Amino acid sequence: MQAQNQTTTTEFDSHFVHNVYFWLKNPENKQDRADFEASLKKFLKSSKYAKTHFIGTPAETPREVVDNSWTYSLVLTFPSKEIQAKYQDEDVHHVFIDESEHLWERVQVYDSVGLE
């Protein structure tokens, strides 16, 4: 499986997957969206640990089991739980939160590890 970002394609690492969903306070506000996207992309470009990543928006698939209520998703993969923990304490991660938390009303995280 391949994960693709804006400039490169990297092999998907299934050891540890970090899924983050963001609900912006004003999802229709173009400036808020631009500010959030710029901060998120700057953070990911500077992160020592977040190498494989995907930023998305709802696909608006009309199925009862699909939640399309969020504004942005972020999927990151890591080679281990320990590396993901280092990412959580990374300075650039904290800068992203400080820069952007005023824009969101909710964040939901789903972490998973691959089956052996």
Buried (B, 14 or more C-beta within 10 A) or exposed (E): EEBEBEEEEEEBBEBBBBBBBBBBEEBEEEEBBEBBBEBBBBBBEBBEBBBBBBBEEBEEEEEEEEEEEBBBBBBBBBBEEEBBEEBEEBEBBEBBEEBBEEBBEEBEEEEEEEEE
